[in-house]
Amino acid sequence: MADLTINIGSLKMSNPVMTASGTFGYGLEFQDFVDLEQIGGIIVKGTTLHHREGNPYPRMAETPMGMLNAVGLQNKGVHYFVDHIYPQIKDIRTNMIVNVSGSQVEDYVETAGIINELDNIPAIELNISCPNVKQGGMAFGVSAHGAAEVVGAVRKVYKKTLIVKLSPNVTDITEIARAAECAGADSVSLINTLLGMAIDAEKRKPVLSTITGGMSGAAVKPIALRMVWQVAHAVKIPVIGLGGIMNWRDAVEFFLAGASAIQVGTANFIDPAVTVKIAKGIDEYLERHNCSSIRDIIGGLII
């Protein structure tokens, strides 16, 4: 076997395959289908300071080669996570990572500070695609200033590995990535979902209750690859690539584009064991190409 270990900041992973937040629950929901400890990192569903009911139904829709979701960060809040979820996942022998969301800087800071005290959570992923209520609903991640503000504030209270998840719904994602890096991010992950919509032609109505939602799945991969390639050339911190990864070949393309690790999202709904299959496929690819380590192909695109 090739050496699949990789470090993201101080986060040490046995392999570079992770699950994307919102597609794998807390990991517990999948443990009957896959050995969780064979996954390099599990990013649990979005966690906010307070309980959130999420958006009204319908909030999911199938699209050609993908899906739309408008779940709205439904969760029971960080205190429920600490009291009820953390005790169930803290002894799983892989990296259990919490995706942190909020509607104002103070929410992010307080949530991150609480999670910082949990010994067996080695990292958080900061979701800056959330609307900043103090700025009229504009997402933190669509401006360099907004990204730097929230990342810098969280960096002051969070002492472990800080991953920042970037929105693709921007003009220049490299500008946002550099702002996150300068504000103290240890890594950036991209891309989050693309803004899309679906219409029921017979009813002449939107399919989703929120009209628009986040698009994910195979259809977004070319956009995600392009953005990962751009960001990998713009920052010095590790890049985690996601967006439309359905198999090992997709994953390898992201490594060649410059990603140090990858996340699998929508594919988990199709095959609950896809993460370990992708890790095995990466290993076989490296062996076939006489590579001793995953690091041999990171940024290895020949142009």
N, C-alpha and C positions, 0 to 999 in steps of 0.2 A: 504493500500500500504506500501511496505517496503521503507526504506530510501535509495534512489538511489544516493544521493548527494556524490560527491567526490571532493577532492582538488588535483590538480597537481601543485606543487609549490604554487604560489599565485592565480592560476586559480581556480575559484570556478564553478563547473559544476552541473547542476540540475540532470543529470544522466550521466553514464560513457560511453555513446555511441557517437562516433564522426564519421565524414566522412573522408575518406582518400583523400589526395590531388591528383588532377588529375582525380578524378572519380565523382566529384560533381560540377564542374565548379566553379562559385562564389556563389553558393547557389541559386542565382536568377533564374537559369535555371530550378530549381526543385520546385519552390514555388507554382506552379499550382497543384502539385501532393502530397505534404507533407507539414505539418505545420513546418516550419524551427525552430520555437521557442521550439519545443518539442525535438530537437536534442541537446545533451549536448555540442557539439562543432562542428563547420564546418571549416575544413581546406581547404582553397581555393587553386586553381591551382598554380603550381610553378611560382614564381615571380623572375625575374632577374633584374639586374641594367639597362640593355638596352633591346630594342626590339629584339625578336628572332622569326625567321620564323619557326623554327623547322626543322625536317628532311623531305626529299622528300617522296612522296607517292609511293607505299603503306607502311603504317607505323603501321598497326594493323592487327592481324591475330587471328582467333579463334583456340584454341587447345582443346584436350579432357579435360574437367573439368577446363577450364581456357582460358586465352588469352595472346597474346604477344603484347606489344606495343613498338614503337620506335618513339613516337611523338616528342621528343627532346625539351621539355620545351617551346613549342610555347606560347608566351605571348607578350604583348606590352610594357613591362618594368614597373619598379616601379613608375616612374613619371606619366605614364598613369593611373596606379592603383590608385594613390593618387588623381588625378584630376577627374577621371571618374567612377571608381568602388567603391572606398571608400564612396563617398556620397550616393550611392545606398544601401550599406550594413551596414552602421554605426549604424542605428537605429533598426536593427534586434536584438531582445532580446534573444540572446544566444551568446556564445563565438565565434566570428569570428577571425580565426587564419590564418596567412599568411605563406605559405611554401616558404622559401627563398633558392634560388640556385645561383651558381656562378661558374666561371671557374678559379678564383684566389682569394686569401684571401681578397684582397682589395675590390673585388666585393661584397662579403658577408658583409663586414664591412659597406660599404657605403649604401647598400640596407637595412640592419638591422637598421642603424642609422636613415634612413628616416622613416621607419615604426615605430620606437620607439616614434616618435612625434605624432602618430595618437592615440588620446585618447581612441577610441572605438575598438582598436585592442589590446587585453590583452596578447597576446602571439605570438611567431613565432615558426615555426618548421623548423629547419635547415637541408636541404637535403645535406648530405655530400657524397652522391653517385655520385656527379658530377666529371668529369675529371678535374684534376688540370693541366692547360696548362703549368704552369711553371715547372712541374715535368714530362713532357713527356706524359701527358694524364692519368696518374694513378689517380684513384679516391681518394679524400681526406679520405674517410671512410674505405679504405682497410689497413691502417696502424695506429697504435696508435699515432705515431708522427704527421701524417697528420690530424687526427681527433682532437688532442689536439691543434694543431696550429690554425685551423680555429675556433674552439669553444672558445678558449681563447681570440682570437682577437675580436670576436663578443661579447663576454661577457663584454668587456671593454666599448662597446658603447650601448649595449642593456640592459635596466634596468628592463624589465618585465619578464614574464615566458619564459624560453628558453628550448624548446624541441629539441632534436637532433635525427634525423631519421637515423637509422643504416642500412648499406648494409649487406645482408646475404652472399655476394660473398667474404667471408673471411675465413681464417683458424680457427681463434678463436674469435668469436664475443664478448666474455666476456672481452677480452683485450681491444677492441675498446670501449666498454661501460664504462669500468673503466677509460679510458683516457678521455672520454667526461665528465664523472662525476668530475674527478679531475680538469678539465679545466673550470668548472663552469656551466655545464648543470643542469637544474632543473629537467629534465626528459629525458628519451630516448624512442623513438618509434621504433618498429621493428616488422616485417621485411619489407624492401623495396623489390622491385621485384628481382627475381632470373634471372640470365642471361640464355637465351635460344634461340632457333632458330627453324624455320619451313622451309621445303623444298617442292616445287611443283615437284612431281616425274615425271609428264608428260613433263613439261618444263625443268626439271633438273636445276632449278634455286631456289635461296632463295625466300621465300614469301615476306620478308621485304626488303625494299630498303637498309637498313643498315646491312643486313645479320643476325645480332643478335638483340635481344630486351629483354625487361623485362617481365618475366612471372608472372602472378598473377592469382587469382581464387582458387577454392576449392582444386585443386591438390597440392597447396603449403602449405596447413594447417599443416600437420604433421611436416614439417621442421620449420615453424614459431612457432608452439607450443614448440618444443624442444628448440629453441633459446630463446624464452621468458622465459621459465623455467630456463635455464642456467643463463641468464642475471639477472633475479630477485634474484637469489642467489648470484650474484657477486657484485651488487651495492646496495646502500642504498636509492637512489632516486627512485621515482615512474617509473614504466615501463608501456608503452602503447603498447598493443599488436595488431597486424594486420597481415593479410595474410590468405586468404581463408575463412574468416568469412562470412557465407551465411545465418545464422539463429541464434536464441537465444541460441540453444544448443552449437553451435560452440563458441559463445561469453563466455558462462559459463565455457567452458573448458579453455579458456585463463585466466579467473579470477582465477580458481583453480591452474593454472600453475604459478600465481604470478603477473599477470597484474592488474593494478589499474584502467585502462580504456581500451577501445578497439576502433579501427577504422574499418569502413566498406568501402570496395572499389569496387571491381568488381561487387558485388551483386547489387549495385545501378543501374547498367545498365540493370539488369533483372527486378528489382522491385524498382521503385523510392521511395517507402515508406518503404523500408525494415528496415531503421534505427529505426523508431518509433515502428515497429512490434517487432524488437529485444529488445528494451527497455521494452516493455510490457511483452515479454516472460521472460525476466530476472526477472521482478517483480513477475510474477506468479511462477517462479521457487523458488525464495526466500520465498514466502509465503508457498509454498508446503513443503519446508524443514524447516519451522519454523525459518527462519532467519529474523531479523528485519532490517538489513542493508546490502548493497553490501559489506561492509568491512568485514562482517562475513565469506565470502568465498574467499577473496583474499589470494592466497597462501595456500588454504585449501586442496591441493592434499594430499591424504593419501598414504603413501609409506611404 
